[in-house]
Amino acid sequence: MPASSASSAHRPEDLISRLSSAAAEDGGKLKALRELKNQIIGNRTKKLSYIKLGAVPSVVSILSSTAAEDDASSASLLVQSAAAVGSFACGLDAGVKAVLDAGAFPHLLSLISHPNNKVVDAGARSLKMIYQSKLAPKYDFLEEKNMEFLISLLNNENENVTGLGASIISHSCETNVEQKELSDAGVLKRLISLLGGSLCERDASLESLATVFKGNPEVVSMFLGPESGRALSAVTELTKDRYPRTRLLACMCLITIRNASPCYLQDVEQKTKLMLILLELLDDPGQVGDEAAFALSSLIAEKEDLQQLAFEENVVNKLCNHLQKGPLQAKRIQGILLALADLCSKLESCRSRLLSLQVLNLVTDALTHDSADVRAAACSCMKSVSRSVKVIIQNLSAGSFMNEVIVIPLVQLLHDTSSSVQIWFYLDSNVCIPPCCSKRDIGYSMQHALHCFIDPFLQVAALGAISNIVVEFSKHKSVFIQCGGVKQLVQLSKSMESAIRLNAVWALRNLMFLSDNRCKEGIFLELTASTLTSLICDPEPSVQEQALALVRNLVDGCVDSIEYVFLEDGLILHAIGRQVQSALKAEVLVQGMYVLSNVASGNEIHKEAVMHQLFPQDGSTTEPIMIKHLQNKNSQLRTAAAWALVNLTFPSNPGASSRVAKLWNAGVTSQLKNMVNDPCLDVKLRVKTALGQFMTFGDGST
C-alpha cells in the first residue's frame, strides 16, 4: 500500500489536482509547484504533456491569487509559480501560448514591483523566457508610461530585470521611429553603459544595440559620435571575449552597424578578423555554432568586396569542410548553405572553388532534407552556383548540372507549400539569370540584427534555382520538361501570391530562352495564348515585365516563331501594344518594345502589324509613342525603340518605303537626328543605322 500510494502521488493528474485544490495548504501547493517545475525543466515532452492536461492555468491561478500577499509563505509560492511559468515558456512556443492564454503575463509583470527581491528576480526570469518567443506581446515604446517603465527596468540593479528590459527591446523594436524614440529617451546611453556589466548584461546589451541600430544610419551615427568612440571600441573588444556567445553577439552588432552605415568599419583588417572569428565560432557544437554561419551571411551578403576577401581567406573551403563533416543539425546545414549561396552569388571564383571541392552532391542531397528551411537554403545555394553560364559549361561534361538528380527534386519542390521558410533572396539586375524576388527575415531571436526578411513559400526558392538552371542549353531543357516542370510552372504562374507568380513566369522566360522550335511549341501549348495575355496584363508590373520578356524569347529566332503572337486574332500582340502605349514602368516598356522589334524582323505582314501597334488608327494617342520612347531617359528603352526602327526600315523589304514615309511624317526622322550624339553607345549605333536606312529613301516621300 505505501508503494502504491507513493506512485500515485507522482502521476501528472494527481499533481495537477494538488495544484488546483482550493483546500490544499500553501505548503502542499509549494511542494507540488516544485515537483512540477523539476519534472518539466529541459524536458519538452513533459512540458507538452502537462500543457495538454491543463497544468498551466492551475499554476497561473496560484500566481494570481498570491500576488497581493507579502508574507514569506506567499513569496515562496510566487517564486515557484513564476519559475514554473517560465519553465513552460522556455524554448517552446506552445508553452508560451499556453502561458499567455492563461493570463500569466500581467501577473508576472506586477511581480517586478514586488518588495521581495527573490520574487522580482523570478518574475523577471519568467518574462525573459516569454520574450525569447515571437509570440510575446508587442511592447509599445511610443506610449510615455511604457517608455518610463522600460527605462526603470534598464536602470534596475537586478541584472535579470535589466536583461528583461533589453529583451523587450530586442523583441519589439521594429521601426525607425521606435529606434529613434528609444535613442532620444536615453536608452542607447544606458545600453552602452551595460557593455561593462555582468555577462548577462553584456549579452543583453549587445543584442538590444543591434536591434536599435538595424537599418538606421541616424541612430548608428549617434552611437559612433564623438562621445561614443569608446562604445565602439568596447563592442570591438568584446569580439575577443572568452565566452563564445558574447563574441558572436559582438560580431553581429558590428555587422549591423556596417550594414546600416557602410561608411563605417571599412578597415580590411577588421573585416578579416570578423570573418575569422565567425569561422572559429562555427566549431562551437551548440547554438552559437549554428548561428555563426547566419552572421557570416549577413556580413557578406550583396557585398562583392567582402566576398572577394572571404575567397582570399579560404572561407569557401572552410564552409565546405564543415558541410562534409556531417552529420549536422538542420540549423547548421541551413546556415552553411546560405553562407555558401552568398559567397557564390557574384564571384565566379567562388563558384568554381565550390564545385572543385566536390560538395555539389551534398547540396543536391539537401534538396530532399526533412527540414523545409534546409531545402530552401539548398535551392538558394544551387541558384547562386548556377548563376554563371561559364561555370555551367565547365561542369556539364562532368554531369554536374541538368541531370535528373538535380532537376527531379527541384520540380518536386514546386509542389511544396511549406510556409515561413527561413531563407534569403538577393536582387540582381541580370536580366537573363534572375534571383528570387525578395529578401526575407530568418526570424529567430538572435537574428534580429541581420538584414533580411521572411518569404512565404519554399516554392519561390525552388523557382529561383530552376530559373538559373534552365536558362541555357536547349538539349538539356527536355529533362525539365519530361519531369512535368512546365505544367507546374504554368500552374504557379496563376498563383494568388505575386512572388510565386513572378518567379514562375521568370522561370518560364528562361526556359524559353534559346529553345528550339519543338521546345517552344510544347511550352506554348501548356501556357496558352489567353494565360500569357493575362500575365502581360497582370496587376504587378514586375510580372508584366517578365511575361513580355517571355514573349520576347518566344518570338526570337525563325520567322515561324513570330506567328505565336498572331494566334487567336492577335490576342497577345494587342496586349503588347496596349502595354507599349500605356505602361508606366520603364522596364515593362523596354521588354514590350523588344518584342515588337523581334516581330518587326519578320515578314511584311509582321512589320505592318507592328506599325499598327505603334501608330493606332483609332486616334488613341496624339503624339507617336515611338517618339516618346526615343526621348525617354532610360537608355535601354531608347535602344529598343531604335532597334524596332532598324527592323521596320530594311531597304530591301517591299513595304519599307511606305513605312519610312509614315515615320518621316510623324517626326521620327527629326528625333533620330537629335540623337546622333546620344550618351549611350548602343543607342548611337542603332540611330546611325536607322538614319542610314531612312536616307536610302531620300526625303521619305513615296
C-alpha positions in Angstrom: 0.0 0.0 0.0 2.7 2.6 0.8 4.4 1.9 -2.5 1.2 2.2 -4.4 0.3 5.5 -2.6 3.7 7.0 -3.4 3.4 6.0 -7.0 0.0 7.6 -7.5 1.3 10.8 -5.9 3.6 11.3 -8.8 1.0 10.8 -11.5 0.6 14.1 -13.6 -3.2 14.1 -13.0 -2.7 13.9 -9.2 -0.1 16.6 -9.2 -2.4 18.9 -11.2 -5.2 18.1 -8.8 -3.0 19.1 -5.9 -2.2 22.4 -7.6 -5.9 23.1 -8.3 -7.3 22.1 -4.9 -8.8 25.0 -3.1 -8.4 23.1 0.2 -4.7 22.5 -0.3 -2.5 24.3 2.1 0.2 26.6 0.9 2.8 24.0 1.9 1.2 21.4 -0.3 0.9 23.8 -3.3 4.5 24.8 -2.8 5.6 21.2 -2.9 3.5 20.5 -5.9 4.9 23.5 -7.8 8.5 22.4 -7.1 7.8 18.9 -8.2 6.1 20.2 -11.4 9.0 22.6 -12.1 11.6 19.9 -11.6 9.8 17.5 -13.9 9.4 19.9 -16.9 12.8 21.7 -16.8 14.6 20.9 -20.0 12.0 18.2 -20.9 10.0 19.2 -24.0 7.9 16.0 -23.8 6.9 16.5 -20.2 6.0 20.2 -20.9 3.7 19.3 -23.7 2.1 16.5 -21.7 1.4 18.8 -18.7 0.1 21.6 -21.1 -2.4 19.2 -22.6 -3.5 18.2 -19.1 -4.3 21.8 -18.2 -1.4 22.4 -15.7 -0.6 25.9 -16.8 -4.0 27.5 -15.8 -3.6 25.9 -12.4 -0.1 27.4 -11.9 -1.3 30.8 -13.1 -4.2 30.6 -10.7 -1.8 30.2 -7.8 0.3 33.1 -9.2 -2.7 35.5 -9.4 -4.2 34.6 -6.1 -1.0 35.0 -4.2 0.3 38.2 -5.9 -1.3 40.6 -3.5 0.2 38.9 -0.4 3.6 39.8 1.0 4.4 37.3 3.7 7.2 34.7 3.5 4.9 31.9 2.6 3.3 33.8 -0.3 6.7 34.9 -1.5 7.8 31.3 -1.9 4.7 30.4 -3.8 5.2 33.4 -6.1 8.8 32.4 -6.7 7.9 28.8 -7.5 4.8 29.6 -9.6 6.7 32.2 -11.6 9.6 29.8 -12.1 7.1 27.1 -13.3 5.5 29.5 -15.8 9.0 30.4 -17.1 9.9 26.8 -17.5 6.8 26.2 -19.6 7.7 29.2 -21.8 11.4 28.4 -22.1 12.2 27.3 -25.7 8.7 26.2 -26.5 6.2 28.3 -28.4 3.4 26.0 -27.4 4.4 26.7 -23.8 4.4 30.5 -24.4 1.0 30.3 -26.0 -0.4 28.3 -23.0 1.1 30.8 -20.5 -0.3 33.8 -22.4 -3.7 32.2 -22.9 -3.9 31.5 -19.2 -3.4 35.3 -18.4 0.0 35.0 -16.8 1.6 38.0 -18.4 0.1 40.9 -16.4 0.6 38.9 -13.1 4.3 38.3 -13.9 4.7 42.0 -14.8 3.3 43.0 -11.5 6.0 41.0 -9.7 8.6 43.4 -11.0 7.5 45.9 -8.3 7.2 43.4 -5.5 9.1 44.2 -2.3 10.8 40.8 -2.2 13.9 40.7 -4.4 13.6 36.9 -5.0 10.0 37.4 -6.3 11.2 40.2 -8.6 14.0 38.0 -9.9 11.7 35.1 -10.5 9.2 37.3 -12.4 11.9 38.9 -14.5 13.4 35.5 -15.4 10.0 34.2 -16.5 9.2 37.3 -18.6 12.6 37.0 -20.3 11.7 33.4 -21.3 8.5 34.7 -22.8 10.3 37.5 -24.7 12.5 34.9 -26.3 9.5 33.8 -28.4 7.9 35.6 -31.4 4.6 35.0 -29.6 5.4 37.5 -26.9 3.2 40.6 -26.8 4.5 43.7 -28.8 5.6 46.5 -26.5 4.5 50.0 -27.5 7.6 52.2 -27.0 5.7 55.3 -28.1 3.5 55.4 -25.0 5.2 57.6 -22.5 4.3 55.4 -19.5 5.7 52.4 -21.3 9.0 54.2 -22.0 9.3 55.3 -18.4 8.7 51.7 -17.3 11.3 50.3 -19.8 13.9 52.8 -18.5 13.2 51.8 -14.9 13.9 48.2 -16.0 17.2 49.1 -17.6 18.2 51.1 -14.5 17.4 48.4 -12.1 20.2 46.9 -10.0 18.9 43.3 -10.6 20.6 42.0 -13.8 17.6 39.8 -14.6 15.4 42.9 -14.6 17.9 44.8 -16.7 18.0 41.8 -19.1 14.2 41.8 -19.3 14.3 45.4 -20.5 16.9 44.5 -23.1 14.8 41.5 -24.2 11.8 43.7 -24.6 13.8 46.0 -26.9 15.2 43.1 -29.0 11.7 41.6 -29.4 9.6 44.6 -30.0 11.7 47.4 -31.6 10.9 47.1 -35.3 10.6 50.6 -36.9 13.0 53.5 -37.4 10.6 55.7 -35.4 10.8 53.3 -32.4 14.6 53.2 -32.7 14.8 57.0 -32.7 12.4 57.2 -29.8 14.5 54.8 -27.8 17.6 56.7 -28.6 16.2 60.1 -27.7 14.9 58.7 -24.4 18.4 57.8 -23.4 18.1 54.1 -23.8 21.1 54.0 -26.2 23.3 55.6 -23.5 22.1 53.1 -20.9 22.7 50.1 -23.1 26.2 51.4 -23.8 26.9 51.5 -20.0 25.8 47.9 -19.7 28.6 46.8 -22.0 30.8 46.9 -19.0 28.5 45.0 -16.8 28.0 41.3 -16.0 28.0 38.6 -18.7 24.2 38.6 -18.7 24.1 42.4 -19.1 26.8 42.5 -21.8 25.0 39.9 -23.9 21.6 41.6 -23.4 23.1 45.0 -24.3 24.8 43.7 -27.5 21.6 42.1 -28.8 19.5 45.2 -28.0 22.0 47.6 -29.5 22.0 45.6 -32.8 18.2 45.8 -32.8 18.2 49.6 -32.3 20.9 50.0 -35.0 19.3 47.8 -37.6 18.8 49.7 -40.9 19.0 53.1 -39.1 22.1 55.2 -40.1 20.9 58.1 -37.9 21.0 56.0 -34.7 24.3 54.4 -35.7 25.7 57.9 -36.2 24.6 58.9 -32.7 26.3 55.8 -31.4 29.5 56.5 -33.3 29.6 60.2 -32.5 32.5 62.0 -30.8 31.4 60.9 -27.3 30.7 57.3 -28.3 34.0 56.3 -29.8 34.7 54.3 -26.6 31.5 52.4 -27.1 32.5 51.1 -30.5 35.9 50.1 -29.0 34.0 48.3 -26.2 32.0 46.3 -28.7 35.0 45.6 -30.8 36.9 44.4 -27.7 34.0 42.0 -26.8 34.7 40.1 -30.1 37.7 38.7 -28.2 35.6 37.8 -25.1 36.2 34.4 -23.5 32.5 33.4 -23.9 31.5 32.3 -27.5 28.0 33.8 -27.3 29.4 37.2 -26.3 31.9 37.1 -29.2 29.1 36.2 -31.6 26.8 38.9 -30.4 29.6 41.5 -30.6 30.3 40.4 -34.2 26.6 40.7 -35.0 26.4 44.2 -33.5 29.4 45.3 -35.6 27.9 43.7 -38.7 24.6 45.6 -38.1 26.5 48.9 -37.8 28.3 48.1 -41.1 25.1 47.1 -42.9 23.2 50.2 -41.7 26.1 52.6 -42.4 28.6 51.2 -45.0 30.9 54.2 -44.4 31.9 52.7 -41.1 34.2 49.7 -40.4 36.0 50.0 -43.7 39.3 48.7 -42.4 40.2 45.5 -44.2 42.0 44.0 -41.2 38.9 44.5 -39.1 36.6 42.9 -41.6 39.0 40.0 -42.0 39.1 39.5 -38.2 35.3 39.4 -38.1 35.2 36.6 -40.7 37.9 34.6 -38.9 36.0 34.9 -35.6 32.8 33.8 -37.1 34.6 30.8 -38.8 36.1 29.9 -35.4 32.6 30.1 -33.8 31.4 27.6 -36.4 33.3 25.0 -34.4 31.1 25.6 -31.4 28.9 22.5 -31.0 25.9 24.4 -29.7 23.6 27.2 -30.7 26.4 29.7 -31.2 27.9 27.4 -33.8 24.5 27.1 -35.5 24.1 30.9 -35.7 27.7 31.8 -36.7 27.0 31.0 -40.4 23.9 33.3 -40.4 26.0 36.1 -39.1 28.6 35.4 -41.8 25.9 35.6 -44.4 24.8 39.0 -43.0 28.4 40.2 -43.3 29.0 39.3 -46.9 25.5 39.4 -48.5 25.5 41.5 -51.6 29.0 42.9 -50.9 31.3 41.8 -53.7 34.4 43.2 -52.0 33.7 41.2 -48.8 33.0 38.1 -50.9 36.4 38.5 -52.6 38.0 39.0 -49.2 36.3 35.8 -48.0 37.5 33.9 -51.0 41.1 35.0 -50.3 40.7 33.8 -46.7 39.6 30.4 -48.0 36.1 30.8 -46.4 34.6 28.6 -49.2 36.9 25.8 -48.3 36.3 26.1 -44.6 32.5 26.1 -45.0 32.6 23.1 -47.3 34.8 21.3 -44.8 32.1 21.9 -42.2 29.4 20.6 -44.5 31.4 17.5 -45.3 32.0 16.6 -41.6 28.4 15.5 -41.0 26.0 14.6 -39.7 25.0 18.1 -38.8 21.8 19.5 -37.2 19.4 21.1 -39.7 20.1 24.7 -38.5 23.8 24.2 -39.0 23.3 22.9 -42.5 21.0 25.7 -43.4 23.4 28.4 -42.2 26.3 26.9 -44.1 24.3 26.6 -47.3 23.1 30.2 -47.1 26.7 31.4 -46.4 27.9 29.5 -49.5 25.0 30.9 -51.5 26.1 34.4 -50.6 29.7 33.7 -51.5 28.7 32.3 -54.9 26.1 35.0 -55.7 28.6 37.3 -57.5 32.0 35.7 -57.9 32.8 33.0 -60.4 36.0 32.2 -58.5 33.8 31.2 -55.5 31.5 29.1 -57.7 34.4 27.3 -59.3 36.0 26.7 -56.0 32.9 25.2 -54.5 32.5 22.9 -57.5 36.1 21.8 -57.3 35.6 20.7 -53.6 33.0 18.1 -54.7 30.2 19.3 -52.4 27.5 19.8 -55.0 26.2 16.3 -54.2 25.7 17.4 -50.6 23.8 20.5 -51.8 21.7 18.2 -54.1 21.0 15.9 -51.1 19.8 18.8 -49.1 17.1 19.5 -51.7 15.2 16.5 -50.2 16.1 17.1 -46.5 13.4 16.7 -43.9 13.7 20.4 -42.9 11.9 22.9 -45.3 14.5 25.5 -44.2 17.3 23.3 -45.4 15.6 22.5 -48.6 15.1 26.3 -49.3 18.7 27.0 -48.4 19.9 24.3 -50.8 17.8 26.0 -53.5 19.4 29.3 -52.7 22.9 27.7 -52.9 22.0 25.9 -56.2 20.8 29.2 -57.7 24.0 31.0 -56.9 26.3 28.3 -58.1 24.3 28.0 -61.4 24.2 31.8 -61.9 27.2 31.7 -64.2 26.8 30.1 -67.7 30.6 29.8 -67.9 30.7 27.7 -64.7 27.8 25.5 -66.0 29.6 24.9 -69.3 32.7 23.8 -67.5 30.8 21.3 -65.4 28.4 19.9 -68.0 30.8 17.2 -69.1 31.0 16.0 -65.5 27.2 15.8 -65.3 27.1 18.4 -62.5 24.0 20.3 -63.9 20.8 19.5 -65.7 20.6 15.8 -64.8 17.7 14.0 -63.1 19.5 14.1 -59.7 19.1 17.8 -59.5 16.1 18.5 -61.7 13.6 16.0 -60.2 14.0 17.3 -56.6 13.6 20.9 -57.8 10.4 20.0 -59.7 9.1 18.2 -56.7 9.8 21.3 -54.6 7.4 23.2 -56.8 4.7 21.2 -55.2 6.0 22.1 -51.7 3.7 24.5 -49.8 5.9 24.9 -46.7 5.4 28.4 -45.3 7.5 30.9 -43.3 10.7 29.3 -44.7 13.9 30.8 -43.3 15.6 31.9 -46.5 17.5 34.7 -48.1 16.9 36.2 -51.5 19.0 38.6 -53.4 18.1 41.2 -56.0 20.2 41.4 -59.2 20.0 43.5 -62.3 20.9 40.5 -64.6 18.1 40.1 -67.0 18.9 36.6 -68.2 19.6 34.8 -64.9 17.4 36.1 -62.2 17.5 35.5 -58.5 14.4 35.0 -56.4 12.4 38.2 -55.9 12.9 39.4 -52.4 14.8 39.3 -49.2 13.2 37.7 -46.1 14.0 37.5 -42.4 15.5 34.3 -40.9 13.3 35.0 -37.9 14.7 33.6 -34.6 15.7 35.5 -31.5 19.5 36.1 -32.0 19.0 37.1 -35.7 17.2 40.4 -35.1 20.4 42.2 -36.1 20.6 40.6 -39.5 19.4 42.5 -42.6 16.9 40.1 -44.1 13.1 39.4 -44.3 10.7 36.3 -44.3 9.5 34.8 -47.6 6.1 33.0 -47.5 6.9 30.0 -49.7 9.6 27.4 -50.3 8.3 27.3 -53.9 9.9 30.7 -54.6 13.3 29.4 -53.5 13.0 26.4 -55.9 11.8 28.7 -58.7 14.9 30.8 -58.2 17.2 27.8 -58.7 15.2 26.5 -61.6 15.4 29.9 -63.4 19.1 29.7 -63.5 19.5 26.0 -64.4 17.1 26.1 -67.4 18.4 29.4 -68.9 20.8 27.8 -71.3 21.5 24.6 -73.4 18.3 23.7 -75.3 19.2 20.0 -75.5 19.1 19.7 -71.7 15.8 21.6 -71.2 14.0 18.4 -72.1 14.9 16.8 -68.8 12.9 19.5 -67.0 10.0 19.3 -69.4 9.9 15.5 -69.1 9.7 15.8 -65.3 6.5 17.8 -65.7 8.2 21.0 -64.8 6.4 23.2 -67.4 2.9 22.1 -66.3 3.8 23.1 -62.7 5.3 26.4 -63.7 2.2 27.3 -65.6 0.1 26.4 -62.6 2.2 28.5 -60.3 2.0 31.4 -62.8 -1.7 31.6 -61.8 -0.9 31.8 -58.1 -2.6 34.5 -56.0 0.8 35.1 -54.4 2.6 37.7 -56.5 6.1 36.4 -55.6 5.3 33.0 -56.8 3.6 34.3 -60.0 6.7 36.5 -60.7 9.2 33.7 -60.2 7.2 31.1 -62.1 7.0 33.5 -65.2 10.7 34.2 -64.8 11.5 30.5 -64.9 9.3 30.1 -68.0 11.0 33.0 -69.6 14.4 31.4 -69.0 13.2 28.0 -70.2 12.1 29.7 -73.4 15.5 31.3 -73.9 17.3 29.9 -76.9 14.9 27.0 -77.0 14.4 25.1 -80.3 11.0 25.1 -82.1 9.8 21.9 -80.6 10.5 23.1 -77.1 8.8 26.4 -77.7 5.7 24.7 -79.1 5.5 22.4 -76.0 5.8 25.4 -73.6 3.3 27.5 -75.5 0.7 24.7 -75.7 0.8 24.3 -72.0 0.8 28.0 -71.3 -1.8 29.1 -73.9 -2.3 32.5 -75.5 -5.0 33.5 -73.0 -2.9 32.8 -70.0 0.1 34.6 -71.5 -2.1 37.6 -72.3 -3.4 37.6 -68.7 0.2 37.7 -67.4 1.1 40.5 -69.8 -1.8 42.5 -68.2 -1.0 41.3 -64.6 -1.7 43.8 -61.8 2.0 43.6 -60.8 4.4 45.5 -63.2 7.2 43.1 -62.4 5.1 40.2 -63.6 4.2 42.2 -66.8 7.9 42.7 -67.4 8.8 39.0 -67.2 5.7 38.0 -69.2 6.8 40.3 -72.0 10.4 39.0 -71.7 9.0 35.5 -72.1 7.2 36.6 -75.3 10.4 38.2 -76.5 12.2 34.9 -76.2 9.3 33.1 -77.8 9.4 35.2 -81.0 13.2 35.3 -81.1 14.6 33.1 -83.9 12.9 31.9 -87.0 10.1 33.7 -88.6 7.7 30.9 -87.7 8.1 31.7 -84.0 6.6 35.1 -84.6 3.3 33.6 -85.6 2.6 32.7 -81.9 1.6 36.3 -81.1 -0.9 36.4 -84.0 -2.9 33.4 -82.8 -6.5 33.9 -81.6 -6.9 37.1 -83.6 -3.6 38.6 -82.3 -4.6 38.4 -78.7 -1.0 38.5 -77.4 0.1 41.2 -79.9 -2.8 43.5 -78.9 -1.9 43.1 -75.2 1.7 44.0 -76.0 0.6 47.1 -78.0 -1.5 48.3 -75.0 1.4 48.0 -72.7 3.8 49.8 -75.1 1.3 52.6 -75.3 0.3 52.9 -71.6 2.7 51.1 -69.2 4.3 53.4 -66.6 7.3 51.3 -65.6 10.3 51.7 -68.0 11.3 48.0 -67.6 7.9 47.0 -68.9 8.2 49.3 -71.9 11.7 48.0 -72.7 10.6 44.4 -72.9 7.4 45.4 -74.9 9.5 47.3 -77.4 12.0 44.5 -77.8 9.1 42.1 -78.5 7.8 44.5 -81.2 11.4 44.8 -82.5 11.6 41.0 -82.8 8.2 40.8 -84.6 9.3 43.6 -86.9 12.2 41.4 -88.0 9.7 39.1 -89.7 7.8 39.4 -93.0 5.7 42.2 -94.3 2.6 41.2 -92.5 4.5 41.2 -89.2 6.1 44.6 -89.9 2.8 46.2 -90.8 1.2 44.7 -87.6 4.0 46.4 -85.5 3.3 49.7 -87.3 -0.3 49.4 -86.4 0.6 48.9 -82.7 2.9 51.9 -82.7 0.6 54.1 -84.7 -3.0 53.0 -83.8 -5.7 54.1 -86.2 -8.3 54.8 -83.6 -6.7 58.1 -82.5 -6.0 56.8 -79.0 -2.7 58.7 -79.0 -2.0 62.3 -80.1 1.8 62.0 -80.1 3.5 59.0 -81.6 4.6 56.6 -78.9 7.8 55.9 -80.8 9.0 59.5 -80.3 8.2 59.3 -76.6 10.3 56.2 -76.2 13.1 57.7 -78.2 13.1 60.6 -75.8 12.9 58.5 -72.7 15.7 58.9 -70.0 16.0 55.1 -70.0 18.8 54.2 -72.4 17.6 50.6 -72.7 14.2 51.8 -73.9 15.8 54.2 -76.4 17.9 51.3 -77.7 14.9 49.0 -78.1 12.9 51.7 -79.9 15.9 52.3 -82.3 16.2 48.6 -82.9 12.5 48.5 -83.9 13.0 51.3 -86.4 16.0 49.4 -87.9 13.9 46.3 -88.4 11.0 48.2 -89.8 13.1 50.1 -92.5 15.3 47.5 -94.1 15.6 49.0 -97.6 15.3 45.5 -99.3 11.8 45.0 -97.8 8.9 45.7 -100.2 6.9 47.9 -97.9 9.9 49.8 -96.4 9.4 52.9 -98.5 5.8 53.5 -97.3 6.8 52.8 -93.7 9.7 55.3 -93.9 7.3 57.9 -95.3 4.9 57.4 -92.4 7.7 57.6 -89.8 9.1 60.7 -91.5 5.8 62.4 -91.4 5.4 61.5 -87.8 8.6 63.3 -86.9 10.6 60.2 -86.1 13.4 61.2 -88.5 13.9 64.6 -86.9 14.0 62.9 -83.5 16.7 60.5 -84.7 18.8 63.3 -86.0 18.7 64.8 -82.5 20.1 61.5 -81.1 23.3 61.1 -83.2 25.3 62.1 -80.2 23.3 60.1 -77.6 25.4 59.4 -74.5 24.7 55.6 -74.8 26.9 53.9 -77.4 24.2 51.3 -78.2 21.7 54.0 -79.0 24.2 55.9 -81.2 24.9 52.8 -83.2 21.3 51.9 -83.8 20.4 55.5 -84.6 23.2 55.7 -87.1 21.9 52.5 -88.8 18.3 53.7 -88.8 19.2 57.1 -90.2 21.2 55.5 -93.0 18.3 53.3 -94.0 15.9 56.3 -93.9 18.3 58.3 -96.1 18.1 55.5 -98.7 14.6 56.7 -99.5 15.6 60.4 -99.8 13.2 62.8 -98.1 10.9 59.9 -97.2 8.2 60.6 -99.8 6.7 57.6 -101.6 
